[in-house]
Amino acid sequence: MSFVQALADRNLIYSAMNRAGITQTHPEFEDYFHEALLMYVEFEQQFATNPPKTTTTKNYIYSKLYWRLTDMLRRDWRYEVTYQQAGDLDENDRQLPYEEEIQTQLFDLLDGLKQQLGPNERRFLDLYYLADHSLTETCTTINISERTAYRIKRKIQTKAQHLAHQ
């Protein structure tokens, strides 16, 4: 039943792929699509066994798909750069398209930022920024006041700016 649902939600998968920079013109579009179908089933089962209280199934699956696909792109690119012979790649193939470079930089920045944050700050970052929860939903989930949420938000932004300027 899950694969049937994944195929029925094809537009959700395409949307996550597009946001990750995998358009229909991407040379490995079909491979990523099939991987995304498998991921969809995996994330649907994860949601069914341990559902977050503040998000819907579709939002959960979409966020998970986007981040997993972004990570796959980054890993594939790093593999190519690391293991391909220099003569096998044209000069144009060595450079990522502009959007993929930014996504890779953002992903690395996010990893660095998460290492500098405390547990509440990390949880706030995951819910408010990455899962697109409202401030009220985030406060309710973490069990903090809005004033504390604004303070945490300001700390995260300050740490991110500091990290970006290093």
Secondary structure, 3 states (H helix, E strand, C coil): CHHHHHHHCHHHHHHHHHHCCCCCCCCCHHHHHHHHHHHHHHHHHHHHHCCCCCCCHHHHHHHHHHHHHHHHHHHHHHHHHHHCCHHHCCHHHHCCCHHHHHHHHHHHHHHHHHHHCCHHHHHHHHHHHHCCCCHHHHHHHHCCCHHHHHHHHHHHHHHHHHHHCC
